[in-house]
Amino acid sequence: MDTLSKAKKIRKKYEKILMRKKGVVGCAVGYKHVAGKKTDQLCIVCYVIEKIPEDQLDEGDLVPPVIEGIPTDVIESGGMKAL
């Protein structure tokens, strides 16, 4: 299985769990950002209303850095509305 297919499968498997975390408003497969720049590394992206420092979140609300071998990224997006 290629990396994109694996990332999509894992995102689908964990989306409901990730969406229950505080502030998460969306999940997708995308590219990891490092120091504000997009890399070519596929990841599971969790969009949040506002990024909150890890030490201010309950452990259960932290997005894990890796899920089944696929890295994650947390991107501040503000709120989202379905069209």
PDB file of N, CA, C and O in Angstrom:
ATOM      1  N   MET A   1       0.857  -1.175   0.000  1.00  0.00           N
ATOM      2  CA  MET A   1       0.000   0.000   0.000  1.00  0.00           C
ATOM      3  C   MET A   1       0.903   1.237   0.000  1.00  0.00           C
ATOM      4  O   MET A   1       1.847   1.316   0.786  1.00  0.00           O
ATOM      5  N   ASP A   2       0.616   2.195  -0.873  1.00  0.00           N
ATOM      6  CA  ASP A   2       1.431   3.407  -0.911  1.00  0.00           C
ATOM      7  C   ASP A   2       1.101   4.314   0.281  1.00  0.00           C
ATOM      8  O   ASP A   2       0.096   4.122   0.966  1.00  0.00           O
ATOM      9  N   THR A   3       1.956   5.290   0.508  1.00  0.00           N
ATOM     10  CA  THR A   3       1.827   6.158   1.687  1.00  0.00           C
ATOM     11  C   THR A   3       0.520   6.948   1.681  1.00  0.00           C
ATOM     12  O   THR A   3      -0.112   7.098   2.726  1.00  0.00           O
ATOM     13  N   LEU A   4       0.107   7.452   0.521  1.00  0.00           N
ATOM     14  CA  LEU A   4      -1.137   8.231   0.454  1.00  0.00           C
ATOM     15  C   LEU A   4      -2.330   7.357   0.823  1.00  0.00           C
ATOM     16  O   LEU A   4      -3.176   7.770   1.617  1.00  0.00           O
ATOM     17  N   SER A   5      -2.407   6.175   0.267  1.00  0.00           N
ATOM     18  CA  SER A   5      -3.519   5.270   0.584  1.00  0.00           C
ATOM     19  C   SER A   5      -3.522   4.908   2.068  1.00  0.00           C
ATOM     20  O   SER A   5      -4.577   4.864   2.702  1.00  0.00           O
ATOM     21  N   LYS A   6      -2.332   4.650   2.617  1.00  0.00           N
ATOM     22  CA  LYS A   6      -2.223   4.312   4.046  1.00  0.00           C
ATOM     23  C   LYS A   6      -2.681   5.492   4.900  1.00  0.00           C
ATOM     24  O   LYS A   6      -3.421   5.300   5.865  1.00  0.00           O
ATOM     25  N   ALA A   7      -2.253   6.709   4.559  1.00  0.00           N
ATOM     26  CA  ALA A   7      -2.642   7.896   5.327  1.00  0.00           C
ATOM     27  C   ALA A   7      -4.149   8.103   5.277  1.00  0.00           C
ATOM     28  O   ALA A   7      -4.759   8.431   6.295  1.00  0.00           O
ATOM     29  N   LYS A   8      -4.758   7.918   4.113  1.00  0.00           N
ATOM     30  CA  LYS A   8      -6.215   8.088   3.981  1.00  0.00           C
ATOM     31  C   LYS A   8      -6.955   7.049   4.824  1.00  0.00           C
ATOM     32  O   LYS A   8      -7.943   7.367   5.486  1.00  0.00           O
ATOM     33  N   LYS A   9      -6.475   5.817   4.794  1.00  0.00           N
ATOM     34  CA  LYS A   9      -7.117   4.746   5.565  1.00  0.00           C
ATOM     35  C   LYS A   9      -7.028   5.029   7.064  1.00  0.00           C
ATOM     36  O   LYS A   9      -8.003   4.845   7.792  1.00  0.00           O
ATOM     37  N   ILE A  10      -5.867   5.472   7.519  1.00  0.00           N
ATOM     38  CA  ILE A  10      -5.678   5.751   8.945  1.00  0.00           C
ATOM     39  C   ILE A  10      -6.487   6.976   9.367  1.00  0.00           C
ATOM     40  O   ILE A  10      -7.070   6.987  10.451  1.00  0.00           O
ATOM     41  N   ARG A  11      -6.529   8.007   8.521  1.00  0.00           N
ATOM     42  CA  ARG A  11      -7.348   9.188   8.848  1.00  0.00           C
ATOM     43  C   ARG A  11      -8.800   8.788   9.022  1.00  0.00           C
ATOM     44  O   ARG A  11      -9.452   9.199   9.983  1.00  0.00           O
ATOM     45  N   LYS A  12      -9.305   7.994   8.102  1.00  0.00           N
ATOM     46  CA  LYS A  12     -10.702   7.556   8.196  1.00  0.00           C
ATOM     47  C   LYS A  12     -10.943   6.756   9.475  1.00  0.00           C
ATOM     48  O   LYS A  12     -11.968   6.924  10.136  1.00  0.00           O
ATOM     49  N   LYS A  13     -10.001   5.892   9.814  1.00  0.00           N
ATOM     50  CA  LYS A  13     -10.127   5.040  11.001  1.00  0.00           C
ATOM     51  C   LYS A  13     -10.167   5.862  12.293  1.00  0.00           C
ATOM     52  O   LYS A  13     -10.902   5.519  13.219  1.00  0.00           O
ATOM     53  N   TYR A  14      -9.379   6.949  12.363  1.00  0.00           N
ATOM     54  CA  TYR A  14      -9.233   7.712  13.607  1.00  0.00           C
ATOM     55  C   TYR A  14      -9.978   9.055  13.607  1.00  0.00           C
ATOM     56  O   TYR A  14      -9.925   9.776  14.603  1.00  0.00           O
ATOM     57  N   GLU A  15     -10.660   9.401  12.531  1.00  0.00           N
ATOM     58  CA  GLU A  15     -11.281  10.730  12.437  1.00  0.00           C
ATOM     59  C   GLU A  15     -12.246  11.023  13.584  1.00  0.00           C
ATOM     60  O   GLU A  15     -12.196  12.109  14.161  1.00  0.00           O
ATOM     61  N   LYS A  16     -13.112  10.089  13.921  1.00  0.00           N
ATOM     62  CA  LYS A  16     -14.084  10.340  15.004  1.00  0.00           C
ATOM     63  C   LYS A  16     -13.379  10.602  16.333  1.00  0.00           C
ATOM     64  O   LYS A  16     -13.806  11.458  17.108  1.00  0.00           O
ATOM     65  N   ILE A  17     -12.308   9.868  16.593  1.00  0.00           N
ATOM     66  CA  ILE A  17     -11.549  10.064  17.838  1.00  0.00           C
ATOM     67  C   ILE A  17     -10.893  11.438  17.830  1.00  0.00           C
ATOM     68  O   ILE A  17     -10.952  12.158  18.826  1.00  0.00           O
ATOM     69  N   LEU A  18     -10.274  11.806  16.721  1.00  0.00           N
ATOM     70  CA  LEU A  18      -9.584  13.099  16.626  1.00  0.00           C
ATOM     71  C   LEU A  18     -10.577  14.259  16.724  1.00  0.00           C
ATOM     72  O   LEU A  18     -10.275  15.284  17.336  1.00  0.00           O
ATOM     73  N   MET A  19     -11.762  14.099  16.124  1.00  0.00           N
ATOM     74  CA  MET A  19     -12.755  15.179  16.135  1.00  0.00           C
ATOM     75  C   MET A  19     -13.329  15.429  17.533  1.00  0.00           C
ATOM     76  O   MET A  19     -13.901  16.491  17.778  1.00  0.00           O
ATOM     77  N   ARG A  20     -13.187  14.483  18.439  1.00  0.00           N
ATOM     78  CA  ARG A  20     -13.665  14.677  19.822  1.00  0.00           C
ATOM     79  C   ARG A  20     -12.666  15.459  20.677  1.00  0.00           C
ATOM     80  O   ARG A  20     -12.987  15.860  21.796  1.00  0.00           O
ATOM     81  N   LYS A  21     -11.480  15.671  20.164  1.00  0.00           N
ATOM     82  CA  LYS A  21     -10.468  16.400  20.934  1.00  0.00           C
ATOM     83  C   LYS A  21     -10.800  17.895  20.934  1.00  0.00           C
ATOM     84  O   LYS A  21     -11.319  18.430  19.954  1.00  0.00           O
ATOM     85  N   LYS A  22     -10.495  18.542  22.033  1.00  0.00           N
ATOM     86  CA  LYS A  22     -10.839  19.947  22.235  1.00  0.00           C
ATOM     87  C   LYS A  22     -10.303  20.833  21.107  1.00  0.00           C
ATOM     88  O   LYS A  22      -9.104  20.850  20.829  1.00  0.00           O
ATOM     89  N   GLY A  23     -11.214  21.565  20.465  1.00  0.00           N
ATOM     90  CA  GLY A  23     -10.837  22.548  19.456  1.00  0.00           C
ATOM     91  C   GLY A  23     -10.690  22.015  18.043  1.00  0.00           C
ATOM     92  O   GLY A  23     -10.587  22.806  17.105  1.00  0.00           O
ATOM     93  N   VAL A  24     -10.676  20.686  17.856  1.00  0.00           N
ATOM     94  CA  VAL A  24     -10.499  20.130  16.508  1.00  0.00           C
ATOM     95  C   VAL A  24     -11.793  20.314  15.723  1.00  0.00           C
ATOM     96  O   VAL A  24     -12.868  19.919  16.175  1.00  0.00           O
ATOM     97  N   VAL A  25     -11.678  20.920  14.539  1.00  0.00           N
ATOM     98  CA  VAL A  25     -12.850  21.183  13.700  1.00  0.00           C
ATOM     99  C   VAL A  25     -12.778  20.465  12.356  1.00  0.00           C
ATOM    100  O   VAL A  25     -13.723  20.535  11.570  1.00  0.00           O
ATOM    101  N   GLY A  26     -11.678  19.780  12.082  1.00  0.00           N
ATOM    102  CA  GLY A  26     -11.565  19.059  10.826  1.00  0.00           C
ATOM    103  C   GLY A  26     -10.315  18.208  10.778  1.00  0.00           C
ATOM    104  O   GLY A  26      -9.336  18.474  11.476  1.00  0.00           O
ATOM    105  N   CYS A  27     -10.363  17.172   9.937  1.00  0.00           N
ATOM    106  CA  CYS A  27      -9.214  16.284   9.723  1.00  0.00           C
ATOM    107  C   CYS A  27      -9.078  16.022   8.232  1.00  0.00           C
ATOM    108  O   CYS A  27     -10.073  15.933   7.514  1.00  0.00           O
ATOM    109  N   ALA A  28      -7.847  15.901   7.778  1.00  0.00           N
ATOM    110  CA  ALA A  28      -7.586  15.644   6.363  1.00  0.00           C
ATOM    111  C   ALA A  28      -6.207  15.013   6.227  1.00  0.00           C
ATOM    112  O   ALA A  28      -5.437  14.944   7.185  1.00  0.00           O
ATOM    113  N   VAL A  29      -5.917  14.559   5.026  1.00  0.00           N
ATOM    114  CA  VAL A  29      -4.559  14.138   4.693  1.00  0.00           C
ATOM    115  C   VAL A  29      -3.927  15.301   3.950  1.00  0.00           C
ATOM    116  O   VAL A  29      -4.519  15.845   3.018  1.00  0.00           O
ATOM    117  N   GLY A  30      -2.733  15.679   4.359  1.00  0.00           N
ATOM    118  CA  GLY A  30      -2.050  16.808   3.730  1.00  0.00           C
ATOM    119  C   GLY A  30      -0.553  16.680   3.917  1.00  0.00           C
ATOM    120  O   GLY A  30      -0.023  15.584   4.100  1.00  0.00           O
ATOM    121  N   TYR A  31       0.113  17.807   3.868  1.00  0.00           N
ATOM    122  CA  TYR A  31       1.566  17.819   4.020  1.00  0.00           C
ATOM    123  C   TYR A  31       1.950  18.528   5.302  1.00  0.00           C
ATOM    124  O   TYR A  31       1.385  19.563   5.654  1.00  0.00           O
ATOM    125  N   LYS A  32       2.911  17.956   5.986  1.00  0.00           N
ATOM    126  CA  LYS A  32       3.393  18.492   7.265  1.00  0.00           C
ATOM    127  C   LYS A  32       4.036  19.856   7.061  1.00  0.00           C
ATOM    128  O   LYS A  32       4.734  20.084   6.073  1.00  0.00           O
ATOM    129  N   HIS A  33       3.798  20.747   7.995  1.00  0.00           N
ATOM    130  CA  HIS A  33       4.421  22.072   8.004  1.00  0.00           C
ATOM    131  C   HIS A  33       5.481  22.109   9.099  1.00  0.00           C
ATOM    132  O   HIS A  33       5.246  21.652  10.218  1.00  0.00           O
ATOM    133  N   VAL A  34       6.625  22.644   8.776  1.00  0.00           N
ATOM    134  CA  VAL A  34       7.706  22.821   9.744  1.00  0.00           C
ATOM    135  C   VAL A  34       8.147  24.267   9.649  1.00  0.00           C
ATOM    136  O   VAL A  34       8.499  24.746   8.571  1.00  0.00           O
ATOM    137  N   ALA A  35       8.130  24.964  10.775  1.00  0.00           N
ATOM    138  CA  ALA A  35       8.499  26.382  10.832  1.00  0.00           C
ATOM    139  C   ALA A  35       7.693  27.188   9.811  1.00  0.00           C
ATOM    140  O   ALA A  35       8.219  28.087   9.155  1.00  0.00           O
ATOM    141  N   GLY A  36       6.391  26.845   9.689  1.00  0.00           N
ATOM    142  CA  GLY A  36       5.506  27.595   8.802  1.00  0.00           C
ATOM    143  C   GLY A  36       5.630  27.270   7.328  1.00  0.00           C
ATOM    144  O   GLY A  36       4.949  27.884   6.507  1.00  0.00           O
ATOM    145  N   LYS A  37       6.486  26.314   6.967  1.00  0.00           N
ATOM    146  CA  LYS A  37       6.667  25.956   5.560  1.00  0.00           C
ATOM    147  C   LYS A  37       6.220  24.523   5.315  1.00  0.00           C
ATOM    148  O   LYS A  37       6.509  23.616   6.096  1.00  0.00           O
ATOM    149  N   LYS A  38       5.510  24.345   4.214  1.00  0.00           N
ATOM    150  CA  LYS A  38       5.025  23.012   3.852  1.00  0.00           C
ATOM    151  C   LYS A  38       6.188  22.144   3.391  1.00  0.00           C
ATOM    152  O   LYS A  38       7.044  22.584   2.625  1.00  0.00           O
ATOM    153  N   THR A  39       6.204  20.892   3.875  1.00  0.00           N
ATOM    154  CA  THR A  39       7.215  19.926   3.462  1.00  0.00           C
ATOM    155  C   THR A  39       6.567  18.954   2.465  1.00  0.00           C
ATOM    156  O   THR A  39       5.397  19.109   2.115  1.00  0.00           O
ATOM    157  N   ASP A  40       7.318  17.973   2.020  1.00  0.00           N
ATOM    158  CA  ASP A  40       6.752  16.955   1.137  1.00  0.00           C
ATOM    159  C   ASP A  40       6.375  15.684   1.906  1.00  0.00           C
ATOM    160  O   ASP A  40       6.169  14.631   1.302  1.00  0.00           O
ATOM    161  N   GLN A  41       6.286  15.782   3.232  1.00  0.00           N
ATOM    162  CA  GLN A  41       5.947  14.638   4.079  1.00  0.00           C
ATOM    163  C   GLN A  41       4.436  14.568   4.287  1.00  0.00           C
ATOM    164  O   GLN A  41       3.849  15.474   4.878  1.00  0.00           O
ATOM    165  N   LEU A  42       3.805  13.500   3.803  1.00  0.00           N
ATOM    166  CA  LEU A  42       2.370  13.305   4.018  1.00  0.00           C
ATOM    167  C   LEU A  42       2.083  13.109   5.493  1.00  0.00           C
ATOM    168  O   LEU A  42       2.871  12.506   6.221  1.00  0.00           O
ATOM    169  N   CYS A  43       0.942  13.626   5.922  1.00  0.00           N
ATOM    170  CA  CYS A  43       0.558  13.493   7.321  1.00  0.00           C
ATOM    171  C   CYS A  43      -0.957  13.582   7.439  1.00  0.00           C
ATOM    172  O   CYS A  43      -1.661  13.884   6.476  1.00  0.00           O
ATOM    173  N   ILE A  44      -1.431  13.312   8.640  1.00  0.00           N
ATOM    174  CA  ILE A  44      -2.828  13.545   8.976  1.00  0.00           C
ATOM    175  C   ILE A  44      -2.877  14.924   9.613  1.00  0.00           C
ATOM    176  O   ILE A  44      -2.232  15.167  10.633  1.00  0.00           O
ATOM    177  N   VAL A  45      -3.639  15.819   9.015  1.00  0.00           N
ATOM    178  CA  VAL A  45      -3.747  17.189   9.495  1.00  0.00           C
ATOM    179  C   VAL A  45      -5.003  17.324  10.347  1.00  0.00           C
ATOM    180  O   VAL A  45      -6.094  16.938   9.927  1.00  0.00           O
ATOM    181  N   CYS A  46      -4.840  17.871  11.538  1.00  0.00           N
ATOM    182  CA  CYS A  46      -5.975  18.212  12.395  1.00  0.00           C
ATOM    183  C   CYS A  46      -6.076  19.727  12.418  1.00  0.00           C
ATOM    184  O   CYS A  46      -5.151  20.424  12.835  1.00  0.00           O
ATOM    185  N   TYR A  47      -7.223  20.224  11.960  1.00  0.00           N
ATOM    186  CA  TYR A  47      -7.461  21.668  11.973  1.00  0.00           C
ATOM    187  C   TYR A  47      -8.128  22.035  13.283  1.00  0.00           C
ATOM    188  O   TYR A  47      -9.093  21.393  13.698  1.00  0.00           O
ATOM    189  N   VAL A  48      -7.611  23.074  13.938  1.00  0.00           N
ATOM    190  CA  VAL A  48      -8.162  23.521  15.219  1.00  0.00           C
ATOM    191  C   VAL A  48      -8.580  24.980  15.125  1.00  0.00           C
ATOM    192  O   VAL A  48      -8.052  25.740  14.313  1.00  0.00           O
ATOM    193  N   ILE A  49      -9.531  25.358  15.965  1.00  0.00           N
ATOM    194  CA  ILE A  49      -9.991  26.745  15.998  1.00  0.00           C
ATOM    195  C   ILE A  49      -8.835  27.646  16.395  1.00  0.00           C
ATOM    196  O   ILE A  49      -8.587  28.678  15.773  1.00  0.00           O
ATOM    197  N   GLU A  50      -8.134  27.234  17.443  1.00  0.00           N
ATOM    198  CA  GLU A  50      -6.999  28.011  17.957  1.00  0.00           C
ATOM    199  C   GLU A  50      -5.989  27.041  18.545  1.00  0.00           C
ATOM    200  O   GLU A  50      -6.358  26.131  19.287  1.00  0.00           O
ATOM    201  N   LYS A  51      -4.714  27.230  18.219  1.00  0.00           N
ATOM    202  CA  LYS A  51      -3.676  26.384  18.818  1.00  0.00           C
ATOM    203  C   LYS A  51      -3.500  26.775  20.280  1.00  0.00           C
ATOM    204  O   LYS A  51      -3.375  27.952  20.617  1.00  0.00           O
ATOM    205  N   ILE A  52      -3.494  25.771  21.126  1.00  0.00           N
ATOM    206  CA  ILE A  52      -3.349  25.970  22.568  1.00  0.00           C
ATOM    207  C   ILE A  52      -2.071  25.246  22.989  1.00  0.00           C
ATOM    208  O   ILE A  52      -1.844  24.116  22.556  1.00  0.00           O
ATOM    209  N   PRO A  53      -1.241  25.858  23.811  1.00  0.00           N
ATOM    210  CA  PRO A  53      -0.026  25.170  24.267  1.00  0.00           C
ATOM    211  C   PRO A  53      -0.362  23.814  24.899  1.00  0.00           C
ATOM    212  O   PRO A  53      -1.356  23.674  25.613  1.00  0.00           O
ATOM    213  N   GLU A  54       0.483  22.830  24.622  1.00  0.00           N
ATOM    214  CA  GLU A  54       0.244  21.468  25.113  1.00  0.00           C
ATOM    215  C   GLU A  54       0.052  21.407  26.616  1.00  0.00           C
ATOM    216  O   GLU A  54      -0.755  20.615  27.104  1.00  0.00           O
ATOM    217  N   ASP A  55       0.781  22.232  27.360  1.00  0.00           N
ATOM    218  CA  ASP A  55       0.678  22.178  28.822  1.00  0.00           C
ATOM    219  C   ASP A  55      -0.646  22.725  29.343  1.00  0.00           C
ATOM    220  O   ASP A  55      -0.928  22.622  30.536  1.00  0.00           O
ATOM    221  N   GLN A  56      -1.470  23.312  28.452  1.00  0.00           N
ATOM    222  CA  GLN A  56      -2.780  23.820  28.852  1.00  0.00           C
ATOM    223  C   GLN A  56      -3.917  22.888  28.410  1.00  0.00           C
ATOM    224  O   GLN A  56      -5.091  23.202  28.607  1.00  0.00           O
ATOM    225  N   LEU A  57      -3.569  21.758  27.822  1.00  0.00           N
ATOM    226  CA  LEU A  57      -4.572  20.787  27.384  1.00  0.00           C
ATOM    227  C   LEU A  57      -4.527  19.553  28.269  1.00  0.00           C
ATOM    228  O   LEU A  57      -3.471  19.187  28.786  1.00  0.00           O
ATOM    229  N   ASP A  58      -5.675  18.914  28.441  1.00  0.00           N
ATOM    230  CA  ASP A  58      -5.713  17.621  29.108  1.00  0.00           C
ATOM    231  C   ASP A  58      -5.018  16.614  28.196  1.00  0.00           C
ATOM    232  O   ASP A  58      -5.046  16.757  26.974  1.00  0.00           O
ATOM    233  N   GLU A  59      -4.407  15.616  28.776  1.00  0.00           N
ATOM    234  CA  GLU A  59      -3.684  14.615  27.995  1.00  0.00           C
ATOM    235  C   GLU A  59      -4.571  13.993  26.908  1.00  0.00           C
ATOM    236  O   GLU A  59      -4.099  13.706  25.808  1.00  0.00           O
ATOM    237  N   GLY A  60      -5.840  13.788  27.216  1.00  0.00           N
ATOM    238  CA  GLY A  60      -6.771  13.191  26.258  1.00  0.00           C
ATOM    239  C   GLY A  60      -7.088  14.079  25.076  1.00  0.00           C
ATOM    240  O   GLY A  60      -7.607  13.595  24.070  1.00  0.00           O
ATOM    241  N   ASP A  61      -6.791  15.370  25.167  1.00  0.00           N
ATOM    242  CA  ASP A  61      -7.057  16.302  24.076  1.00  0.00           C
ATOM    243  C   ASP A  61      -5.849  16.548  23.181  1.00  0.00           C
ATOM    244  O   ASP A  61      -5.950  17.272  22.191  1.00  0.00           O
ATOM    245  N   LEU A  62      -4.701  15.950  23.522  1.00  0.00           N
ATOM    246  CA  LEU A  62      -3.514  16.111  22.685  1.00  0.00           C
ATOM    247  C   LEU A  62      -3.628  15.245  21.440  1.00  0.00           C
ATOM    248  O   LEU A  62      -4.029  14.084  21.523  1.00  0.00           O
ATOM    249  N   VAL A  63      -3.279  15.801  20.292  1.00  0.00           N
ATOM    250  CA  VAL A  63      -3.200  15.026  19.059  1.00  0.00           C
ATOM    251  C   VAL A  63      -1.855  14.315  19.088  1.00  0.00           C
ATOM    252  O   VAL A  63      -0.819  14.964  19.229  1.00  0.00           O
ATOM    253  N   PRO A  64      -1.853  12.992  18.957  1.00  0.00           N
ATOM    254  CA  PRO A  64      -0.568  12.280  19.006  1.00  0.00           C
ATOM    255  C   PRO A  64       0.328  12.690  17.841  1.00  0.00           C
ATOM    256  O   PRO A  64      -0.179  12.989  16.760  1.00  0.00           O
ATOM    257  N   PRO A  65       1.636  12.711  18.030  1.00  0.00           N
ATOM    258  CA  PRO A  65       2.542  13.134  16.948  1.00  0.00           C
ATOM    259  C   PRO A  65       2.576  12.159  15.775  1.00  0.00           C
ATOM    260  O   PRO A  65       2.901  12.545  14.652  1.00  0.00           O
ATOM    261  N   VAL A  66       2.239  10.892  16.036  1.00  0.00           N
ATOM    262  CA  VAL A  66       2.238   9.856  15.000  1.00  0.00           C
ATOM    263  C   VAL A  66       1.086   8.905  15.293  1.00  0.00           C
ATOM    264  O   VAL A  66       0.845   8.546  16.446  1.00  0.00           O
ATOM    265  N   ILE A  67       0.375   8.497  14.238  1.00  0.00           N
ATOM    266  CA  ILE A  67      -0.694   7.506  14.376  1.00  0.00           C
ATOM    267  C   ILE A  67      -0.399   6.380  13.389  1.00  0.00           C
ATOM    268  O   ILE A  67      -0.383   6.596  12.177  1.00  0.00           O
ATOM    269  N   GLU A  68      -0.171   5.201  13.904  1.00  0.00           N
ATOM    270  CA  GLU A  68       0.132   4.018  13.085  1.00  0.00           C
ATOM    271  C   GLU A  68       1.198   4.313  12.021  1.00  0.00           C
ATOM    272  O   GLU A  68       1.067   3.902  10.868  1.00  0.00           O
ATOM    273  N   GLY A  69       2.238   5.020  12.419  1.00  0.00           N
ATOM    274  CA  GLY A  69       3.357   5.289  11.527  1.00  0.00           C
ATOM    275  C   GLY A  69       3.208   6.507  10.636  1.00  0.00           C
ATOM    276  O   GLY A  69       4.143   6.857   9.916  1.00  0.00           O
ATOM    277  N   ILE A  70       2.047   7.166  10.667  1.00  0.00           N
ATOM    278  CA  ILE A  70       1.818   8.375   9.870  1.00  0.00           C
ATOM    279  C   ILE A  70       1.904   9.580  10.806  1.00  0.00           C
ATOM    280  O   ILE A  70       1.200   9.620  11.815  1.00  0.00           O
ATOM    281  N   PRO A  71       2.759  10.569  10.490  1.00  0.00           N
ATOM    282  CA  PRO A  71       2.858  11.752  11.350  1.00  0.00           C
ATOM    283  C   PRO A  71       1.571  12.578  11.302  1.00  0.00           C
ATOM    284  O   PRO A  71       0.770  12.461  10.375  1.00  0.00           O
ATOM    285  N   THR A  72       1.401  13.401  12.310  1.00  0.00           N
ATOM    286  CA  THR A  72       0.263  14.315  12.345  1.00  0.00           C
ATOM    287  C   THR A  72       0.771  15.751  12.349  1.00  0.00           C
ATOM    288  O   THR A  72       1.944  16.013  12.615  1.00  0.00           O
ATOM    289  N   ASP A  73      -0.130  16.665  12.052  1.00  0.00           N
ATOM    290  CA  ASP A  73       0.180  18.093  12.121  1.00  0.00           C
ATOM    291  C   ASP A  73      -1.075  18.789  12.618  1.00  0.00           C
ATOM    292  O   ASP A  73      -2.183  18.391  12.257  1.00  0.00           O
ATOM    293  N   VAL A  74      -0.925  19.806  13.428  1.00  0.00           N
ATOM    294  CA  VAL A  74      -2.049  20.587  13.929  1.00  0.00           C
ATOM    295  C   VAL A  74      -1.937  21.983  13.325  1.00  0.00           C
ATOM    296  O   VAL A  74      -0.933  22.672  13.507  1.00  0.00           O
ATOM    297  N   ILE A  75      -2.977  22.387  12.608  1.00  0.00           N
ATOM    298  CA  ILE A  75      -2.988  23.665  11.909  1.00  0.00           C
ATOM    299  C   ILE A  75      -4.132  24.522  12.458  1.00  0.00           C
ATOM    300  O   ILE A  75      -5.272  24.064  12.540  1.00  0.00           O
ATOM    301  N   GLU A  76      -3.826  25.752  12.827  1.00  0.00           N
ATOM    302  CA  GLU A  76      -4.865  26.673  13.285  1.00  0.00           C
ATOM    303  C   GLU A  76      -5.618  27.197  12.081  1.00  0.00           C
ATOM    304  O   GLU A  76      -5.024  27.776  11.172  1.00  0.00           O
ATOM    305  N   SER A  77      -6.939  26.993  12.075  1.00  0.00           N
ATOM    306  CA  SER A  77      -7.748  27.411  10.927  1.00  0.00           C
ATOM    307  C   SER A  77      -8.897  28.331  11.313  1.00  0.00           C
ATOM    308  O   SER A  77      -9.553  28.897  10.439  1.00  0.00           O
ATOM    309  N   GLY A  78      -9.148  28.488  12.603  1.00  0.00           N
ATOM    310  CA  GLY A  78     -10.364  29.187  13.007  1.00  0.00           C
ATOM    311  C   GLY A  78     -11.529  28.236  12.879  1.00  0.00           C
ATOM    312  O   GLY A  78     -11.323  27.032  12.728  1.00  0.00           O
ATOM    313  N   GLY A  79     -12.743  28.739  12.934  1.00  0.00           N
ATOM    314  CA  GLY A  79     -13.923  27.900  12.810  1.00  0.00           C
ATOM    315  C   GLY A  79     -14.168  27.506  11.360  1.00  0.00           C
ATOM    316  O   GLY A  79     -13.636  28.131  10.442  1.00  0.00           O
ATOM    317  N   MET A  80     -14.968  26.478  11.159  1.00  0.00           N
ATOM    318  CA  MET A  80     -15.343  26.020   9.828  1.00  0.00           C
ATOM    319  C   MET A  80     -16.845  25.855   9.769  1.00  0.00           C
ATOM    320  O   MET A  80     -17.480  25.513  10.767  1.00  0.00           O
ATOM    321  N   LYS A  81     -17.418  26.098   8.591  1.00  0.00           N
ATOM    322  CA  LYS A  81     -18.854  25.896   8.369  1.00  0.00           C
ATOM    323  C   LYS A  81     -19.043  25.028   7.140  1.00  0.00           C
ATOM    324  O   LYS A  81     -18.327  25.168   6.149  1.00  0.00           O
ATOM    325  N   ALA A  82     -20.009  24.136   7.216  1.00  0.00           N
ATOM    326  CA  ALA A  82     -20.368  23.345   6.040  1.00  0.00           C
ATOM    327  C   ALA A  82     -21.137  24.234   5.076  1.00  0.00           C
ATOM    328  O   ALA A  82     -21.972  25.039   5.490  1.00  0.00           O
ATOM    329  N   LEU A  83     -20.858  24.087   3.814  1.00  0.00           N
ATOM    330  CA  LEU A  83     -21.566  24.880   2.803  1.00  0.00           C
ATOM    331  C   LEU A  83     -22.775  24.144   2.285  1.00  0.00           C
ATOM    332  O   LEU A  83     -23.492  24.660   1.428  1.00  0.00           O
TER     333      LEU A  83
END
